[in-house]
Every structure is written in structure tokens, then in C-alpha cells.
Amino acid sequence: MAKDFSTMEDSNRSSNPSIHDVSDPARRQVLRGGLGLAVTGLLAPLAGCAGIGAAGGPLLGFKSVPAGTADAVRVPEGYSVQVIAAWGEPAGLSGEDHAFRFDAGNSAAQQETQLGMHHDGIHFFRHPLTPAASTAGLLVMNHEYADDGLLHTDGMKTWNAQKVRKAQAAHGVSVIEVEQKNGRWEVVRPSPWARRITAYTPMAVGGPAAGHALMRTAADPSGRRVLGTLNNCGSGITPWGTYLTCEENFIFYFRGPDQPDAHQARWGLRRGDPVGYRWHEHDERFDAARHPNEPNRFGWVVEIDPNDASSAPVKRTALGRAAHEGATVAVTKDRRAVIYMGEDARFEYIYKFVTRDAIKPAAPGLSAARANAELLDHGTLYVARFDADGKGRWLPLVHGQGPLTAANGFADQGEVLVKSRQASDLLGGTKMDRPEWIDIDRQGWVYCTLTNNSNRGGPNMPGTDPANPRANNTMGHIIRWKEAGDFDGLAFEWNHFVLPGDPKLERADAKGNVGGDAFACPDGLWTDARGVLWIQTDMSTSAMGRGDLVNLGNNAMLAADPRTGEIRRFLVGPVGCEVTGATATPDGRTMFINIQHPGESPSERSDPDNPRRFSNWPDQRPDGRPRSATVVIRKNDGGVIGT
């Protein structure tokens, strides 16, 4: 998550009981026994990494980078950084090559062909023509939101339909082709795989909520065709080769009605236009007073096939509607897919979805993506309950089971999924401290970052519980669990991997128990092929350098050895940025991460008259403006990242 909707994101007023027996953090911190090596998701081990960090060997072979406040990306000694794919650069669409204008003078039509703003989740897909190579591939990345102070020459001082269109074009997803030449990476232009997906790209709807009455609008009476995806934050990949992009803080794009109903209020839709995107002034579908069902068409996990630029993205409603932060896929022994998802908002929930059917292999003339085109439309969604004894349960969101009945406002399964927050309230899911990215190691342990929750234990707010043990949780934590049996198990055991913090602080609840470099507000999470757990931070710019965060500098990326709990700082980002998204080439020798919103102001909207006030990264031009961009990291000796 990039934007801090601290005054609006807490819409969970359910009466789920909190468990006040605070757990013993030290007892839960380190898993009994070694974790062994890990592979993110379910792909085969990366070529070229065999033997590195084998059992008993060191996983972290670099010297820590000190915390800092420089307007630059800092990496360890022996590593190099290259910036590619910045906001506004051509995406490589055939016949379209509009250069970025540093005066923000690009038109809406040009922005449709350029990389969007505020890069977030990212994944490197093997090249369709040379899948064994680590020197070429497809990068797919999210663009979470737009800063109108940077996007337009005069910001929002004037407002019109073209500005709305340009802002919508700066959202969504980019698919670009990249290749390595002479030791440097570059975007291939043009490319038959290049694609921009925006806030008005036509999308299909799959799953139980497709065609549901709550999904129908005047423009789409069928409830099966949605225009656009927005606020795309975390992401995931599937074993059948597709990309999962997650719609997070979608609700703040809508102008609320004068009197929101209970469903709208539970999703944080309030009177007026609290964030001020002002899209509804020139695109009436974002006026929920006129189109009350339009918000129901956002908040989904969207599946994209990067190998088929003509395919329509599909909103997979069986996975539930939430402020989705990520979608991490595991596979059961009988080859069914399990998708773990966090919902980044205070006191919201952790989910998993288990497919009904097994993953199908590719066949002659039929790609794996097409063979599994409806796999995510059938299955069971669950919400997590973390109990005081270190055990937990997955509670099914199934119509007709338990309280999920028509008498309680759920007419059918489609309504359960549209109202998955309300369903989770009734089931008694555990209210978490902003659950974000999730990843899995090869031993079957599942990790989830919980960024922070300064409202925990506050007046009229839920108190601490074993899973969320700190009041005024400014530092966040990382929780992990292991399923009983297979990934589709209904029971699990859990513990805390780490409570981030700064031991220099006086406040006990902010010291943490980090075995290494201090950090706070974990967000992005990625386990590489050797088993290194990469942790990315998202301290809010309004709080950075103040209060409990006074000593931590800019946002950073750290590397953790799950076997020992050691954590080292690997990268420090430029001023005001969030470090987010991580992926690597198959040989593990090139890492790609995203730097989002460098120079973000405390108000989270830039001053168009002084765009370089806080940062001028990455271009550092006299006429520049800060731009989100993808960063390529390589070891100078050509070795595997992290060694």
C-alpha cells in the first residue's frame, strides 16, 4: 500500500471478540527446527542457484547498507543499480513511441501508451520464445495510483475530462518486454507482447458474482463487463503462467451518496469525495449516488495472460471482494491451487481460496493459461481465525453455512463474495493489523506482513490479541503459519517470525525483537530460490523520521535468513519513496524491484509549482520531476543476488 488512508481505512465496526491474553513474542519468534531452502510460489528451483546456501551454509553474504536519507538508491558493496521503465516511458506498443515530457505535457492519449505511475507489484515471466534464457523476458507490473500534482502541468488547479482520462490511463498494469545487452537491461520497443491495461480497459467477470444483481449497472445490465482496474497494489503469479493483480483501495475513487447504506459504509464509502480524485465530475460511473453498484465491481483479484495481448483480463469473484494486497499461489498434493490473500486495512482479514478442480496441463494447441481459464471461478473462500493457543482455523465463506444465510443479508453465494467483509465479520475472523503481502517457503510455512496499526488498543478500538500483540502498533510485524496436512487444510499452527522495531527507543512496544538491522512497517515480501526472505518497508511519509520512526531513514529492503532470524538491510530507497515488488531472472543473477512515489509529500499530493521539493529521483534534471521506476540490481561479479 502506498497511500496512507489512516483516517478512512478503518471501516470494521464488527463485534468480533478480541482475545486479550497477549502471546509471548519470544516464544513465537523462531520456528522450531530449520526451514531449509525455499522457492517462491510453486515453480521449479531457479537454474544456476544449486548448492548456494545449502543446508548449514550462509544465506546472507553481503555487508549491510546503513540507514540513510539520501535521494538515491543505495545497495551493498559489490552491487550495481540500473534504472529502467520509469513512469511515462513508452511501453513498446506497436506504432506508439511518445517520449516522456518533463513539463507533464503528455496528453491522455499518449499516457495510454506509456508506463503508468506509482509502480508496485512486479513479476519477471520467462520469454515466450526463449523460456530457458535469463537475458530476456516479460515484466508485468502494477501502477497503483496517480499523483495529480505531478501528472498534470498545473495539478488540479483546473479540472476537465482529459485530466480524468489521463489519470485513469496512469493506473492499471503494464506488460513490457525486456532484454539484457552488453550487461545492461533495456525495454524492447516495439514488442508484440507490450500492453497497457488501464482504469477503462474492458474486463470480463468470472465466478459466482458474475451477472449478480449487485454487479449490474445501467451501462452494463448483464453485470459481466467492467471497465477498468484501479489501485493495483500487490500481485501474484500462477503455475499456469498468468499474472494476478490486486485491486486495493478502490473505494476512495467513488463519491459517496448523501446517506450511505450499511453495505457502503462497511466498505468505507462515505458522503462526498474524501480523497478528492474528482473522477466522478467527468466519469459518472464513479458517482455512487447515481450508480450505487459500480463500487461492487472493484475490489477483486484480476487475472491477466501476459503471453496473449488480445485476451481480456478477468475479475475472479470467487476469490472474494476486498482491499486486496496480494495473491500468492500454492499447490496441493492433488494439484489444486490455493491462493493466499491479505486485505490491507486496519482490523481486516487474511483469506485463502482453494480451487475445486486440479490444475490442468497445457495441451497441443492449448496453452496452460487457456487450459485453466476457469480454474479460479470454482472453489471455496476462507477467512483466518488465529487462536490464543498458537493454533488457528480457516472458516468457509459459503452461503447457507453457519450465519451466512438470507436472514442475515446473504441471498446467495454471489452476495457472500461481494460482501466478504461482512461475511467475515459474522464468522469471527481475526481482525489483523493491515495484512499485506504473503509468501511461502518450501517447508510449507506461510508468511504475512502486517504493516502497522496505530489504532490497536485505542479508544473504542479492538485491543491486543495473540496474533496482534502490540498496542499502538507503529512498527508492524510478520506472522507465519503452517497448515495441518496440505495447503487445503482447515487447521494451522502459527507464530510470529519477527516483531520489527528499533531497540534504541524507550517505548517497549516499539523496540521489537529484530535479530539484526532495525526496521519498521513491513509491506512487500518475497522468498527467492535460495530461501532468502526479502522484506520491503512502507513507512508513511507523514510519519517517517518522526516518533517511533525517528532513526530508520528512508524506506528500505532487507533480507532475512528464516533459519536463524538474522535480518540485514540490503537496499535503501530515495527520499519519500516506498520500496515495493521484487522478482528475479531464472538464474537469480538479476533482481527487479520497484521504487514507488519518490518525493511523496506529507499530504501525498505534490505541488505542481515545486515538483522537486522533496526528490528529483531518478533523473536529477534541472527540469525534472520524481518518477516511479523499476530498478535492476546485479552483483558486479555476476553472482547470485544476496550471496
N, C-alpha and C positions, 0 to 999 in steps of 0.2 A: 504494500500500500504506500502511495506517495503522499497524498493529501491528508491532513490531519483534521478530520471532521469531529473533533473532540466534543463539540457542543451539540452534535446532532446524531452521532452514530449509535448512541445507547438508546435503543428502542425496545429493549427486552424488559418489560414490566411483569413478566410471568411470575407466579408464586412458587416456582420450583424451590424446594428447601435447599439451603446451603449446609454443608457438613462442616462444623466448626472445630472439629478435632484436627488441629494442624499437624501435618505429617512431619516426620523427621527428615529434613533435607539431606543431611549427611548420609543417612541410611539408604536413601533412594538415589543418591547421586550417581554411583557407579554400578553398572551391571555386574552381577556375579559371573566370573569367568570371562575369557577373551571373546571378542566379537569375530575375530578372523577377518578375512578380506571381504570387500563389498563391491557390488555393481549396482549402479543406479538403475531403477526400473527392472526390466527383465531381459535386457539384451545380453548377448554373449560378452565375455571379457574383452576389453579393448586390445587390439593387436599391438604388440610392442611393449606391453606392460608386464609380461610374465616375469615372475621372480622378484619384481621390485616391491619391497615392503612385505616380503613373505613372512610367515608366522615367526614372531620374535624379532624381526628386523624393524628398523625405524621407518615410520611413515612420513615424518616431517623432517626434511633435510635442508631447510632454508633458515636464514637468520631473520628474526622478527623485524618488521618495519615499525619504527616508533610512531606513536600517535602524533598527528600534526594538523595544521590548519592551512597548508599551502594550497594555492589554486592550481593543483596538478594531481596527476595520478602517480602515486609512489608505490614501487614494488621492491622486493628484496634485491640484494646484491646478486649479480649474475643473471638478472632477468631484464627483458626489454618490453616496452609498451608501444603499440601502434594503434592509432585511432582510425576507424573506418565507419562507414554507414551512419553519418550524422544526420540529424533532422534536416530535411529539406534537400538532401542529395537525391539525384534521380534513382529510382528503384530498379530501372532497367527494362521498363515496359517497351515493347517494340514501337519504334517511331516516336517515342516521347523522351526527351532529354532536356528538361528545363533546369538550369543551374539555380542554386540557392541564391537569393538576393538578401544581402545583409541588412538592407533597409526594410525588410519584411514586406517587400513589394510584390512577392509572388501572388498570383491570382488563385482563386479557389480551384479552378480547373488545373492549374499547374500543381497545386498541393496534392491533388488526386493521384498524380504520377510520381510524387516524391515520397521519401520516407517520412513517416509521421513523427509527432512529438512524443517525448517522455517514454523512451524505450523501457520495457520491463521484461517479462518472461521471454526466454530465447531458447532455441534448440538448433543444433547442427545435425542436419539429415545427410546421410551418405548420398553422393551424387547419383542420379538415376542412371547415368551411362557408365560410370566408373565407381561402383559401390565399394570396391576394395581400397580405394585411394584415400589418403588423408590430406591431400593437397587441393581438393575441390569438393564442393557440396552445396547444399541449400541451407541458408539461415532463415529461420522463421521467427519473428519477434512481435511482441505486443507493443502497442502505443497507448498508454493508459489514459492520459487526459491532455488537455491543451491549456497553455498559459496565454490568455488573450493579450496580456501586456507585451509578450514577445511576438506573438503570431501576426499581429496587425501593426501597421506603421504608427497609428495613434491609439493603439489599445482599444478600449471600449468607449472612448470619448464620443465617437459616432458609432451607430449600430445599424446594420442593414442585413438583407438576406444573403448577400455574398459573404459577409463575415461569418454568418452562421454556417453557410456551406463550407467555407474554408476550415472552420473549427471542426466540423464533422469529418472533413477529409483528413485532418491531422490525427484522428482517432483510429482505432482498429488494429489491423495486423499487416505486416509486410512479409512477403516472401521474396528473397533475393538469392541470386547465385553468386558464390564467392570462389576464388581460386588463389593459390599461392604461386607467385612468380618471383624468382630470384630472392627468396627468403622473405618476401613481403606479401601480404594479403590484399586483394582488391575485389571490388564488386564487378561482376561481369555484366556489361551493357552492350547491346540488349540481350535478354535471355528469354527463352520460351517458357521458363518457369516463374519469371518475375510476376508479381501480383500485388495489388493494393486492395485490401478489404477495409471498408470504412463504416461510418455510422449510418450510411444509407445503402450499403450493398445488400441486394436481396438475399434472404436466408430462408431455408426450409425449416420446418419444425417437426421433430420426431418424438416418439414416446407417448405416454398416456395423456399428456396435456395438449397434444396436437389436436386442433379443432375444438377444444373445450370452449364452453361459453365464456369463461373468464379470459380467454385469449382472443376473442373476436372483437373487431373494431369496425367502424363504418368503412374504412379503406380496405379492410381485409375481413369480410364477413365469414370467411371459411376458418379463420384462426390458424392458418397453416403457412402463411408467408409474412415474414417480418422484415422490415427494412433496417438493416444495420446491427452492429455490435459496438459496445462502447464501454469505457472504463475497464479495458482489458488489462488485468494485472498479472497474476501468476499463470502458469501454463503447465502442460504435461504432454507426454508422448505415449503412443500406444505401440504394442508389439506388432500391430498390422500396419504401421508406418504413417499414422495420422497425427495431427497436432491438436491438442485440446487447449483452447483459450478460454479464460475465465472472466466473466462479467462481474465486477466487484461493486463499486459504489455508484451503481446506475441510478439510484432513486433521486440523487441530488440534481439530476438534469431536468427533473419534472417540476413544473409549477403545480403546487397542490391546490385542491379545491378549498373553498372558504371553510367547509366543515368536513374534514377527512373522516371517513368511517373507520371502524375498528381495524379492518384489514389494512387500510392505507396507513394508519397511524403505527401499526406494529412494524411496518417496513420503513418507518421514518419519514413518510410523506407528510409534510406539514403545510400549513397555509402559506400562500405566496411562493416566493422563489428564493430560498435561504442562501444558496451558494452564488446565484447570480450569473449562471451561464447564459440566460436570456434566449435560449433557443426557441422557446415557445412563442416568442414575438414574431418569428418568421417561419416556424415549422410547427403547425398547430398540434401535431401528434404529441408534443412534449407539454401540452397543457392538459393535465389530468382532470381538470374541471370539465373540459369538453370531451375528453377521451379517457375515461377512468380505467379502461382495461389496458391501455398502452403500457403502463409500467409493468404489468404482469408478463409482458413479452420480453422483458430483460431480467437479468439475474441468473442466466443459465450457463452451463458449460457448452461451448460451441466446438464442433469437430470440423477440421479442415484437412483436406488432402493436398499436401504441398506438391505432389507429383502430377496433379491434374488441375491446371489453372482454369479450366472451364467448369469445374464442379462447384456446386452450391454449398456453402457452409451450412451445417445443420445444428440447430439448437436442440440438445439432448435433454428433454424434460424429465426423463426417468431418473436423472441424477439429482433432481431437486432444484428449487429456486433459492438462491442465497446470495450474499455478497461474497461470491466465490474468490478465493485467493489462489488456489492451485488444484490440480487433479493428477495425482500420482498413481500409476497403474502397477498392480501386482498380478500374478497369475497363480491360480490354484493348481493342485496336482492333476486335476481333471481338465485343465486348460480353460477354465473360466476366468474372466477378467474381474479384478477388484479395484475400484477407484477410490482412493482416499482424498478427502477434501476438507479444507479449513474454511471458516467464514470469518473474515477479518472485521469484526466489530466487537465492542465491549459486551461481555456476557452472552456471546453467541456460541455456536456449537461446532463440534467435529463430526464429520459424516464419513460413511463409506457406502459404496454401491457394489453389489455383486450381480454379475450378469446371469441370466437364466441359462444361456447357451454357451457352449465352448467356442473358443476362437477357431475359426476355420483357416486352413492354409490357402495360399494362392493356388490358382489352377491355370492351365493353359488358356491364355486369352483373358484371364480374370485376375486382377491384382489382389493382394491381400486386403487392401483398403476396400475394394468393391465387394470382396467375399464377405466382409464383416460390416457392410454398410448399415445393417440394422441391429448389430450386436448390442449397442448401448441403449436401445429402445425397450429392452425387456430385462427385468431383474428386480432386485429388492434394494431399497434405500434404508440405511440405518443411521441412528444418531448415537453418540457415545455417552455412556454414564461411567464416570470414574468414582469408585467406591473408596471408603476410608481405609480398607484393609489392603490396598495395593492391587486390588482386582477390579475388573470392570465388565460391563455388559454392552452389547450392541442391541439397541431397541428398534424394531422394524417400524417403518412408516408405511403401513399397509392399511388401506381402507377396510373398515369392518373389524379390525383387531384392536382390542383394548378400547381407549376412549375415542378412536378415530372413526366416528360414526356420524350419520346425518344429524342426529340430535345435537351433536357438538359442532356443527357447522361444516362437515365434510361430506358432501353428497356422493363423491366417488373418488377414485384414485387420482384423477387429474387435479381435483381440488386439494387433495392432500399435498401434492407436489407444488402447486402454485403457492400454497400456504404452509410450506415446510417448516418455517419458523414457528408458526402457531402449533403445528403438529408436534414439534419437538418440545415446545412448552408443556403440552399435555402429557407427553410421555415421560417427562422428567429428565431430559438430557442435562448434562453438567454444563453450567454457564462458565465459559472459559475467558481468559484474558487475551482476546484478539488472536485466535488461531490462524496462522498464515500458511507458509509452505510446509510440505510434508515430504519425507523421503524414507527409503527403505534400504537396509543393508542385507547382505547375503545370508546372514543368520536369521533373518525374518523380523528383526526389530524395526519398528516404525517410529520415526522421529517427527515431531511437530514443533515449530517455533511459535511462541506466544509473545508478541512484541511488547506489550505493556498494558496496564490498566490503572490509571491514577484514580479511578473511581472505586476500585475494590475497597470495601470496608468503609466507604464514605457514608454520609447521612442518607438514609433511605435507600442504600445500595446493598447488594449482597455482600456478606462478609467473606473472610478467607475460608478455604476448604483444602483438603489434602492435595488436590491437583493444582490449586491456585493459592499457594500458601502465604503470599505477601500482601499486606495492606498497602495502599498507595503504591502499587507495583509500577514504578517508573522504569525499571530495568528489564522487565520481561523474564522469560525462562524457556527452556527447551524440555519438553516432556517426551517420553517414548513408551511404547508398549509392545507386547508380543502376544500374538493370537494363540489361543488354545487350539492346537491341531493346525489346521490350514488357515490361509488368509480369509476364508469364508466363515471362520469360527465366530460364535456368538459371545464367547467369554475371552478375556485377556488379562494379562498382568502388566502393571505399569510402574514406572519410576521416573524421577527427574534426572535427566542427563546432566544438566548444569543450571544453576541459578546465576545468570550474569550479574555483574556489579563491579564496584570499584572499592577495593579494600581500604583506600585512603579516606573514605567517607566516615563520618561519625554515625550516621543513621544505620542501625543494624539491618533493617530490611533492604538497604541499598548496597551493602557490602558484597553480597553474593558469595559464591564458593568456586570461582574460576581457577582452574589449575593452569595458570599461565597469564596471558595478556588480558587486562581488563577490557570489558566491552559492555554494551547495553543495547536493548531493543532489537533482538534478533528477528530477521524477516526472511530473506532468501535462504534456501537450504538446498544443498546438492551433494550427493555422495559420488565420488569418482570411482574409477575402476579399481584403484588400489585400496579403497576403503577409507580415504580421507573424507571427512565431513566438512564441507565448506559452508561457512556461516556468514551471511551478509547482514549489515545493520541498517536500520532506518530510524535514527533519532530525528525527531521533528526539528525543523529549522527554528521554530519558535522557542524550543527548549534547549537546543544544542549550545554547549558552553555555559550553561546556567544550572543552578540547583544541583541535583544528583549527577548531571552530565558534565560538570564543570571541567573535568580532567581528560575527557575522552577524545577531543579534537573532532575532525570530520568523520563522516560515516566511513566504514571500513569493511573489508572482507577478511575473515580469519579462517584458519584451518585447524581442525580438531582430530586427534587420534582417539577414536572411540574406545580403544583397548585400555588406554591409560588416563584419559581425560585431559591430556595436555592440549592447550589451545594457543596457537601463535598467530599474530597479526601478519597477514600476507600482503595486504594492499590497503592504501588509504586514498580515498577519492578527493576530488576538488571541493571547493567551498560550496556549501549548501546543497550538495547532491545526495541522492540515495544510491547505494551500490546494490544492483539487483540483477537476477538472472545469471545463470552460469551453464556452460556447456563446453564440450571439447571435441576435437577430432578423434577418429577411431584409434590413432596411435598414442593419444594422451599427450602429445607434444605441443599442441596449440590449444589455448583456452580462450573462450569468448565470454565477456561479461558486458553488462550494460551499465552506463552511468546515466542516471535519470535526474532531471531538473537541476543541473549545476546552477548555482547562483540564485536558488529559490529564495525569495524574500520571506520574512516572518509572516507576512499576510498571505503568502502563497500566490500572489499575483504581481508580476513585475511592473515597474514603472516604465511605460514606453518612452518617456523622455530621458531615462537614465538606465538603459537595459544592462549596462556593465557595472552597475553599482556594487554587486556582490561577487560576481565572477565574470570572466571573459573566456572560460574554457569551452572548447578545446582550441579555438583558432587564435586567440590572443591578438586579434587585429585591432587597429585603432578604431575601426568602424564596426567591430564585431558585436555579437550578442551570444550569450551562453546557449549551447545546443546539446541536448542529449545525444549520445553516440555509443556505438559498440566499440569496445576496447579489445584488442588482440594481445595476448600475453604469451611470450615464448621465453624459454631458457636459452641463454646465449650459446651454450654448448650443444644445443639441440636435444637436450634431455627431456624426460617426462616432467610435467609441471608438478611442483611440490617436493621433488626429490632433492 
